[in-house]
Amino acid sequence: MAHLSSLTQELTKQDKRKIATIVLVMTIGLPVYVVFMSFTGIIDVPMTPFFLGLTPIIGFVMSLLAIIPSYLLGNKMTL
């Protein structure tokens, strides 16, 4: 797999905005989604303060470790 520095050398402003959107959606959107799905009964997740505090951290880490590298690698392959 390519090094991260080689993947980020040719980023445009639009690419940087897309990456920022990915991080924001995973950090803010994932907890909101989990709470909504739990309240409606679609998923059974305990709504404890610990879990609600842990969910944004999980989303942020997922965006950094999986989604952003996948976006950068795909962006590099299509150039």
Secondary structure as UniProt FT lines:
FT   HELIX           4..7
FT   TURN            9..10
FT   HELIX           13..24
FT   HELIX           25..29
FT   HELIX           30..40
FT   HELIX           49..62
FT   HELIX           63..67
FT   HELIX           68..78
//
